Amino acid sequence: MDSLLYITDSKLFPIQLKLYQIIYNNMQLEIAAAEGNIASNLLPESLKAASVMFATIPILLVYPWLQRYFISGIMIGAIKG
């Protein structure tokens, strides 16, 4: 996975990639636990839901303040000359 990335410094990864890595690592732990017959208390669906909320909430909090710029951009593009 890391060989396909242009950004090699993990501190500069976008939030989507960090969340993907968390989910991917959790899936790998579940596979290892299933193969080794180890009882696992990991909650994959809860982790996925939490990562979606973690990525969505900042957008929902910032959008109301930036909404006027989106609307003005749409209106400028809709005016015919």
Helices and strands as residue ranges (DSSP letters): G 2-4, G 10-12, H 15-35, H 44-78
